[in-house]
């Protein structure tokens, strides 16, 4: 399989996956998978606070003031967040994003609304 024919990472959608023997490896998130496994994985379904289906790349807004550990101020209602990435967070934090003034963080989908 040539590098241009490799599928993107099923976990983070990175286009930089490479073959390592029988496995495909993502250098960005470290996920390893077999070529046939990518098609059979179930799709992560995440819904916002009002029930809208979210997908990678969506823009959302915060619906409630949220205290942020390690930050001196809270994340305010109406804060826009662009280009979210959905993740399977074991602790319920299923949105990976970058917020101006706060940096990279994970949020729970129940505290955002699709913009």
C-alpha positions as CSV (number, residue, x, y, z in Angstrom):
1,X,0.0,0.0,0.0
2,X,1.6,3.3,-1.0
3,X,1.6,6.2,1.5
4,X,-0.9,8.2,-0.7
5,X,-3.4,5.3,-0.5
6,X,-3.3,5.0,3.3
7,X,-6.6,6.0,5.0
8,X,-6.6,8.8,7.6
9,X,-6.4,7.9,11.3
10,X,-9.9,6.7,12.5
11,X,-9.3,8.3,15.9
12,X,-8.1,11.8,15.0
13,X,-8.5,11.9,11.2
14,X,-4.8,12.8,10.7
15,X,-3.6,12.3,7.1
16,X,-0.1,11.4,8.2
17,X,-0.7,7.7,9.0
18,X,2.1,5.4,8.0
19,X,2.5,1.6,7.6
20,X,4.5,-0.3,10.2
21,X,4.5,-3.9,9.2
22,X,0.9,-5.1,9.3
23,X,-0.3,-2.1,11.3
24,X,-1.1,1.5,10.4
25,X,0.2,4.1,12.9
26,X,-0.8,7.7,13.5
27,X,2.2,9.8,14.5
28,X,-0.1,12.6,15.9
29,X,-2.2,10.6,18.4
30,X,-0.3,7.3,18.5
31,X,-3.3,5.2,17.5
32,X,-2.5,1.8,15.8
33,X,-4.9,-0.2,13.7
34,X,-5.1,-2.7,10.9
35,X,-6.3,-1.5,7.5
36,X,-9.5,-3.6,7.7
37,X,-10.3,-2.5,11.2
38,X,-10.8,1.2,10.2
39,X,-13.9,0.4,8.2
40,X,-15.5,-1.8,10.9
41,X,-15.1,0.6,13.8
42,X,-18.3,2.1,15.1
43,X,-18.9,5.8,14.5
44,X,-18.8,8.0,17.6
45,X,-22.2,9.8,18.0
46,X,-22.0,12.9,20.2
47,X,-25.0,15.2,20.7
48,X,-25.0,18.7,22.2
49,X,-27.1,20.1,25.0
50,X,-30.2,20.4,22.8
51,X,-29.8,17.1,20.9
52,X,-28.1,18.3,17.7
53,X,-25.6,15.7,16.3
54,X,-22.0,17.0,16.4
55,X,-19.3,16.1,13.9
56,X,-15.6,16.9,13.7
57,X,-15.0,20.5,12.6
58,X,-18.3,21.9,13.9
59,X,-18.4,25.3,15.7
60,X,-20.2,25.4,19.1
61,X,-20.9,27.9,21.9
62,X,-20.7,27.4,25.6
63,X,-24.2,27.4,27.3
64,X,-23.1,27.7,30.9
65,X,-20.3,29.4,32.8
66,X,-17.7,26.7,33.4
67,X,-14.9,26.8,36.0
68,X,-11.6,25.8,34.5
69,X,-9.0,24.1,36.7
70,X,-5.8,26.0,36.8
71,X,-7.4,29.2,35.2
72,X,-8.1,32.4,37.1
73,X,-11.3,33.0,35.3
74,X,-14.3,31.0,34.1
75,X,-15.3,30.0,30.6
76,X,-18.2,32.4,30.0
77,X,-21.6,31.7,28.4
78,X,-21.6,32.3,24.7
79,X,-17.9,31.7,24.2
80,X,-17.4,30.5,20.6
81,X,-15.4,27.4,19.9
82,X,-14.4,26.6,16.3
83,X,-13.2,23.3,14.8
84,X,-14.0,20.8,17.5
85,X,-12.8,17.3,17.4
86,X,-14.8,14.4,18.9
87,X,-13.0,12.0,21.1
88,X,-14.1,9.0,23.2
89,X,-13.5,10.4,26.6
90,X,-13.8,7.9,29.4
91,X,-14.6,10.7,31.9
92,X,-17.4,12.2,29.8
93,X,-15.2,14.9,28.2
94,X,-15.9,14.0,24.6
95,X,-15.0,17.2,22.8
96,X,-11.3,18.2,22.2
97,X,-10.9,21.8,21.3
98,X,-8.7,24.9,21.4
99,X,-10.2,28.0,23.1
100,X,-8.8,31.5,22.7
101,X,-7.4,32.7,26.0
102,X,-7.5,29.2,27.6
103,X,-5.7,26.9,25.1
104,X,-6.3,23.3,24.4
105,X,-8.9,21.5,26.6
106,X,-11.6,18.9,26.6
107,X,-15.3,19.7,27.3
108,X,-18.4,17.7,27.9
109,X,-20.9,17.9,25.0
110,X,-23.7,18.6,27.5
111,X,-22.3,22.2,28.1
112,X,-22.2,23.3,24.4
113,X,-24.7,24.1,21.7
114,X,-24.0,23.8,18.0
115,X,-23.5,27.2,16.4
